[in-house]
Amino acid sequence: MSSFDAIVIGAGHNGLVCAATLAKKGRSVLVVEAADTVGGLAQDREFHAGFKAPIAHAASSFSTQVAKALDLPRHGLDFEPAGATYGLGEDGAHVRIIGDQISGVPQADHDEFAAYRQKLLRYAKTLDVVWHNTMPRIGGGLMDAMVYAQAALKLRLLGAEDMSEFVRVLTLPMRDLIDEVFVDPKLQGLLSWDGVIGSKLAPRSPNNAVLPLLLRMNGAAGGDYLVPKGGMRAIAASLVSAAQAAGAQIRTSSPVKRIIIEGDENGERATGVELETGEVLHAKKVISSADPKTTLFKLLGQRHLEIEFTNRIKRLRTNGLVAKFHIALSGEPEIVGGPDLRGRFIIAPSFDAIEFAYDDAKYGEASADPAIEFTVPSAVDGALAPAGQHVVSANVMYAPYDEKTGWSDASRAAFSDAIIAKLKRYIPNLDQISLGHELLTPLDLEREYRVTGGHWHHAEMALEQMLMMRPTYQAAQYQTPVSGLHLCGAGSHPGGGVLGIPGWNAARQILK
């Protein structure tokens, strides 16, 4: 029998951040991971013989505070220079953005862009205290209110005019935010992308997209495309090094069968986990980086939860809408217009290009004319493909988890054909150099990565599922209703993406 101060379920980046943070404070920590590798969605996967790609292909939002607190640079984490983001045009006339610099747009848009970006960066910085702290409980006391007080002070420091503008834009649809400033269709589509990617949203959707956009802009690159030196796997590698250096143990190929619950006159308490092998491991705290539905329904069991809480978790919107598409290439992709292959490329030439793609998904159909974000990760990480060859890694919207045919062979083939047809309009030599491809629908992501609905963010990053409501009240401070059982994954505040913040916040809350 083994016993620890804490057992962390899942060795994705949030689980590793949580484990490293606890271990640095002298806690005995064990991380148990079902897969045979660590890193979760940020780990490489071989999709064609000799060709690899991660599901998460950027670390633009990774928290600098987390990196500093865990001294990750000392453990090998460094980043490539930020890359440009391109809004592609079929004629090779692209919009190009890096930092405050923009080209390929009308003069009026050029003149407005730097001020627009700097305004959003100020707002993102204002929310930093919110992202990097446990959200106060609804109806909490004075100490809980301190986060609000700090955020209010930062708002006041914006000045009256900027504060009023911040409040106004916070709940705008992306179309309203962008359309009132810019006129170029490719620029409008490009700027919409980071507000809606990964969520059941389109530019016109009347739910919040600005808040997730500001979260994504909170990283060191201010929203620019950023990848680690050595590829996305370098994040997990540095976190493993930091955790193990602090004394944490990590076990892969160790899927959890159930969370062990014991009860007495004081109520029920999580006391450990049982692995699929039957091995029992005990701990004072059990911390899950799995999504809330997996943690609470599959590993814990509804019998340990009150019905109202259970119903709120059931109502969480967790069905993914983004597919991953990987292509193995025998040579260099010749993108029209010759942009730098080390950048990020958006195929969404207008608001309506995204909106019409979303319309198909409303009726349970994969988009016939999808919107696409792609990178060529092998251009910065040669280990992903044989010498002289390349990988294209694409995020494709929209691909409903509950596709009306159940993702039949025919629907998968039709969607793959639509993606390839769209890419060929921007990569004319694609047919000549393509060696093979892989489509991962949300259903595939659920099966392979054990995430409910195949949703990267574990739950929609919409206003009613963020902040003090993420994933729901009675679990929004990383503590579940079951004593000793905590959450630390993307389904917790502040949300999804390669952030590291949920794991860090959870550990600091547990240490209080």
LOSELUM-58794 format. One line per 3 residues: number of its first residue (from 1); for each residue x, y negated, z negated of C-alpha. Coordinates in steps of 0.02 Angstrom, whole numbers, plus 50000, padded with zeros to 5 digits. Layout:
! LOSELUM-58794
NUM	X Y Z | ...;
***
This chain:
! LOSELUM-58794
1	50000 50000 50000 | 50066 49827 50049 | 50013 49663 49972;
4	50044 49483 50025 | 49994 49308 49978 | 49917 49290 50151;
7	49878 49398 50301 | 49854 49303 50464 | 49750 49390 50597;
10	49816 49350 50771 | 49987 49292 50833 | 49928 49160 50952;
13	50009 48991 50928 | 49886 48935 50792 | 49909 49095 50693;
16	50097 49077 50704 | 50091 48893 50654 | 49985 48938 50503;
19	50101 49080 50454 | 50258 48975 50472 | 50184 48833 50370;
22	50132 48947 50228 | 50298 49041 50229 | 50396 48879 50220;
25	50306 48845 50056 | 50363 49011 49984 | 50208 49116 50018;
28	50229 49297 50070 | 50145 49309 50240 | 50107 49448 50362;
31	50042 49415 50539 | 49951 49559 50623 | 49925 49551 50811;
34	49823 49671 50916 | 49925 49649 51075 | 50101 49713 51098;
37	50167 49535 51119 | 50141 49371 51027 | 50081 49207 51100;
40	49904 49247 51155 | 49848 49144 51304 | 50016 49055 51312;
43	50113 49216 51339 | 50167 49274 51513 | 50072 49416 51596;
46	50132 49515 51746 | 49994 49505 51877 | 50093 49570 52027;
49	50252 49675 52026 | 50392 49556 51976 | 50278 49404 51959;
52	50217 49331 51794 | 50113 49184 51735 | 50036 49126 51571;
55	49850 49090 51555 | 49886 48921 51474 | 50001 48833 51596;
58	50035 48670 51504 | 50082 48609 51330 | 50039 48427 51356;
61	49940 48417 51194 | 50055 48512 51078 | 50068 48414 50916;
64	50230 48322 50886 | 50188 48320 50700 | 50177 48509 50696;
67	50339 48526 50795 | 50428 48410 50673 | 50355 48490 50516;
70	50412 48663 50570 | 50577 48599 50643 | 50538 48686 50806;
73	50677 48601 50906 | 50801 48690 50791 | 50712 48851 50836;
76	50734 48821 51022 | 50583 48718 51074 | 50623 48583 51200;
79	50523 48513 51344 | 50552 48480 51527 | 50531 48298 51582;
82	50347 48256 51604 | 50283 48295 51778 | 50169 48194 51889;
85	49986 48234 51913 | 49921 48227 52092 | 49743 48205 52153;
88	49762 48295 52318 | 49696 48237 52485 | 49682 48356 52632;
91	49771 48229 52741 | 49920 48221 52624 | 49869 48052 52555;
94	49876 48094 52370 | 49847 47996 52212 | 50000 48013 52102;
97	50005 47972 51916 | 50144 47983 51788 | 50137 47878 51632;
100	50071 47705 51677 | 50133 47722 51856 | 50008 47757 51994;
103	50015 47763 52183 | 49901 47808 52327 | 49754 47701 52270;
106	49681 47533 52321 | 49767 47381 52247 | 49620 47346 52130;
109	49634 47519 52052 | 49823 47502 52043 | 49806 47339 51948;
112	49682 47414 51823 | 49764 47581 51787 | 49899 47537 51660;
115	49777 47439 51552 | 49649 47581 51561 | 49777 47712 51508;
118	49850 47606 51369 | 49676 47576 51300 | 49642 47762 51291;
121	49812 47794 51212 | 49773 47667 51076 | 49610 47757 51042;
124	49697 47926 51041 | 49826 47861 50917 | 49687 47788 50809;
127	49611 47962 50796 | 49776 48044 50749 | 49732 48040 50564;
130	49570 48129 50605 | 49650 48265 50710 | 49788 48303 50585;
133	49680 48317 50429 | 49542 48427 50363 | 49376 48346 50404;
136	49280 48294 50247 | 49134 48399 50193 | 48961 48333 50227;
139	48910 48256 50061 | 49086 48273 49992 | 49163 48169 49854;
142	49290 48029 49844 | 49441 48132 49896 | 49347 48197 50047;
145	49307 48019 50097 | 49492 47971 50107 | 49508 48034 50286;
148	49363 47924 50337 | 49440 47777 50246 | 49607 47802 50336;
151	49518 47816 50504 | 49415 47661 50466 | 49573 47564 50426;
154	49651 47615 50591 | 49493 47562 50680 | 49498 47392 50597;
157	49678 47371 50651 | 49621 47386 50830 | 49538 47217 50813;
160	49354 47174 50832 | 49348 47180 51021 | 49443 47344 51040;
163	49348 47424 50896 | 49183 47382 50979 | 49245 47452 51144;
166	49306 47611 51058 | 49134 47643 50984 | 49052 47608 51152;
169	49157 47727 51257 | 49168 47869 51132 | 49006 47953 51187;
172	49006 47903 51370 | 48999 48034 51507 | 49162 48038 51604;
175	49078 47964 51757 | 49020 47810 51662 | 49191 47785 51581;
178	49284 47792 51746 | 49159 47724 51871 | 49152 47554 51786;
181	49340 47531 51814 | 49395 47625 51971 | 49330 47643 52148;
184	49444 47770 52233 | 49353 47940 52242 | 49510 48047 52223;
187	49563 47946 52071 | 49390 47963 51996 | 49392 48152 52017;
190	49569 48166 51948 | 49532 48062 51793 | 49373 48161 51759;
193	49465 48326 51752 | 49544 48315 51579 | 49378 48267 51501;
196	49280 48415 51568 | 49406 48556 51592 | 49362 48710 51491;
199	49189 48652 51441 | 49010 48663 51503 | 49019 48485 51565;
202	49028 48389 51727 | 49062 48203 51752 | 48878 48158 51735;
205	48845 48270 51584 | 48766 48166 51444 | 48869 48248 51310;
208	49035 48189 51244 | 49188 48216 51354 | 49290 48065 51299;
211	49328 48138 51127 | 49410 48296 51198 | 49502 48185 51323;
214	49575 48082 51180 | 49626 48241 51090 | 49721 48298 51245;
217	49807 48129 51256 | 49869 48143 51077 | 50025 48243 51123;
220	50199 48176 51157 | 50170 48151 51344 | 50011 48049 51323;
223	49914 48166 51437 | 50050 48191 51569 | 50091 48367 51627;
226	50217 48444 51507 | 50292 48618 51493 | 50428 48686 51379;
229	50600 48730 51442 | 50595 48917 51465 | 50409 48915 51504;
232	50254 48923 51395 | 50320 49078 51307 | 50450 48964 51226;
235	50316 48894 51110 | 50278 49065 51037 | 50463 49108 51031;
238	50505 48953 50930 | 50358 48983 50813 | 50409 49164 50785;
241	50585 49105 50745 | 50521 48974 50624 | 50401 49094 50539;
244	50528 49233 50520 | 50663 49114 50460 | 50543 49061 50323;
247	50512 49243 50275 | 50351 49286 50367 | 50330 49460 50440;
250	50250 49489 50611 | 50177 49654 50669 | 50117 49678 50848;
253	50011 49822 50915 | 49913 49811 50752 | 49730 49778 50790;
256	49620 49742 50639 | 49468 49855 50618 | 49388 49757 50476;
259	49415 49628 50342 | 49405 49710 50171 | 49279 49633 50053;
262	49269 49670 49867 | 49139 49605 49747 | 49107 49582 49562;
265	49002 49473 49448 | 49086 49320 49525 | 49036 49365 49702;
268	49121 49436 49855 | 49300 49402 49907 | 49412 49448 50053;
271	49555 49552 49987 | 49642 49617 50143 | 49620 49705 50309;
274	49606 49881 50374 | 49696 49914 50538 | 49627 50024 50677;
277	49753 50155 50620 | 49669 50162 50450 | 49812 50074 50362;
280	49753 49955 50224 | 49845 49792 50189 | 49802 49682 50040;
283	49816 49494 50020 | 49756 49351 49913 | 49703 49260 50071;
286	49647 49323 50241 | 49663 49193 50378 | 49595 49226 50552;
289	49651 49139 50710 | 49522 49238 50808 | 49367 49146 50867;
292	49228 49120 50738 | 49108 49250 50812 | 49242 49384 50820;
295	49300 49345 50643 | 49131 49332 50560 | 49030 49461 50656;
298	49153 49593 50717 | 49286 49592 50581 | 49184 49535 50431;
301	49004 49584 50466 | 48843 49485 50453 | 48791 49577 50295;
304	48916 49470 50199 | 48840 49306 50260 | 48681 49209 50226;
307	48554 49210 50366 | 48556 49021 50397 | 48744 49020 50414;
310	48738 49173 50526 | 48611 49090 50639 | 48719 48935 50657;
313	48868 49041 50710 | 48757 49136 50833 | 48705 48970 50910;
316	48885 48917 50943 | 48907 48892 51129 | 49052 49007 51169;
319	49029 49065 51349 | 49175 49012 51457 | 49161 48929 51627;
322	49341 48929 51688 | 49428 49067 51786 | 49614 49093 51804;
325	49683 49130 51976 | 49864 49182 52004 | 49950 49205 52172;
328	50118 49287 52204 | 50211 49202 52347 | 50358 49263 52451;
331	50419 49085 52480 | 50390 48903 52438 | 50212 48836 52452;
334	50209 48691 52575 | 50082 48573 52500 | 50022 48443 52624;
337	50109 48277 52598 | 50260 48360 52514 | 50229 48318 52329;
340	50352 48375 52197 | 50312 48557 52157 | 50353 48525 51974;
343	50192 48426 51955 | 50010 48466 51922 | 49885 48465 52064;
346	49699 48427 52054 | 49581 48474 52195 | 49428 48371 52147;
349	49420 48233 52278 | 49270 48145 52199 | 49150 48147 52052;
352	49028 48243 52160 | 49155 48378 52203 | 49155 48427 52019;
355	48969 48395 51995 | 48916 48505 52142 | 49032 48645 52085;
358	48947 48633 51915 | 48774 48642 51993 | 48807 48821 52051;
361	48857 48873 51876 | 48695 48806 51803 | 48607 48948 51893;
364	48730 49083 51845 | 48830 49076 52006 | 49016 49051 52032;
367	49049 48890 52124 | 49045 48911 52313 | 49161 48760 52332;
370	49259 48760 52169 | 49358 48620 52087 | 49536 48675 52052;
373	49687 48626 51950 | 49846 48717 51996 | 50031 48716 51959;
376	50183 48806 52029 | 50260 48860 51862 | 50401 48952 51949;
379	50465 48782 52010 | 50520 48746 51830 | 50536 48924 51762;
382	50629 49037 51881 | 50601 49189 51769 | 50419 49200 51827;
385	50461 49260 52003 | 50604 49340 52100 | 50735 49220 52169;
388	50667 49112 52308 | 50488 49165 52275 | 50350 49076 52180;
391	50191 49085 52079 | 50035 48978 52091 | 49933 48968 51931;
394	49759 48891 51945 | 49617 48844 51830 | 49456 48859 51929;
397	49287 48783 51887 | 49156 48841 51875 | 49150 49027 51839;
400	49006 49070 51721 | 49038 49208 51595 | 48862 49273 51621;
403	48871 49273 51811 | 48703 49334 51875 | 48774 49493 51956;
406	48879 49532 51804 | 49037 49493 51903 | 49010 49632 52029;
409	49146 49678 52153 | 49054 49576 52283 | 49041 49419 52176;
412	49224 49432 52125 | 49277 49450 52306 | 49168 49305 52361;
415	49237 49192 52225 | 49416 49241 52263 | 49386 49204 52447;
418	49314 49033 52403 | 49465 48991 52296 | 49588 49045 52429;
421	49493 48950 52564 | 49499 48793 52458 | 49684 48810 52420;
424	49727 48840 52604 | 49661 48668 52646 | 49803 48597 52540;
427	49934 48736 52560 | 49929 48775 52748 | 50061 48913 52738;
430	49970 49007 52599 | 49919 49154 52709 | 50096 49178 52775;
433	50178 49188 52603 | 50042 49267 52494 | 50088 49437 52423;
436	49940 49464 52309 | 49827 49377 52186 | 49734 49402 52023;
439	49565 49334 51970 | 49525 49327 51785 | 49345 49278 51751;
442	49287 49229 51576 | 49225 49408 51559 | 49401 49471 51596;
445	49476 49348 51473 | 49356 49411 51339 | 49404 49592 51370;
448	49592 49566 51382 | 49617 49432 51251 | 49477 49474 51128;
451	49399 49300 51135 | 49210 49290 51132 | 49138 49232 51297;
454	49311 49210 51371 | 49309 49031 51310 | 49484 48957 51290;
457	49425 48838 51156 | 49330 48974 51059 | 49179 48858 51061;
460	49123 48711 51167 | 49212 48550 51125 | 49051 48451 51127;
463	49005 48320 50999 | 48891 48434 50898 | 49030 48564 50887;
466	49174 48451 50839 | 49242 48358 50688 | 49149 48402 50527;
469	49036 48520 50627 | 49173 48632 50699 | 49130 48773 50701;
472	48986 48729 50585 | 48962 48658 50412 | 49010 48778 50272;
475	49159 48828 50380 | 49224 48661 50444 | 49362 48647 50314;
478	49443 48813 50367 | 49360 48903 50220 | 49216 49021 50262;
481	49072 49055 50141 | 49166 49212 50088 | 49297 49172 49959;
484	49474 49207 50017 | 49428 49211 50202 | 49487 49065 50308;
487	49487 49014 50491 | 49636 48937 50582 | 49601 48958 50768;
490	49541 48848 50910 | 49362 48865 50849 | 49411 48758 50700;
493	49444 48571 50693 | 49506 48486 50798 | 49481 48613 50937;
496	49557 48708 51081 | 49708 48687 51191 | 49890 48721 51149;
499	49887 48602 51000 | 49948 48696 50847 | 49844 48577 50740;
502	49707 48697 50681 | 49838 48818 50614 | 49935 48678 50529;
505	49782 48597 50452 | 49718 48764 50390 | 49882 48808 50305;
508	49894 48639 50219 | 49715 48655 50159 | 49750 48830 50090;
511	49905 48765 50000 | 49809 48630 49905;
***
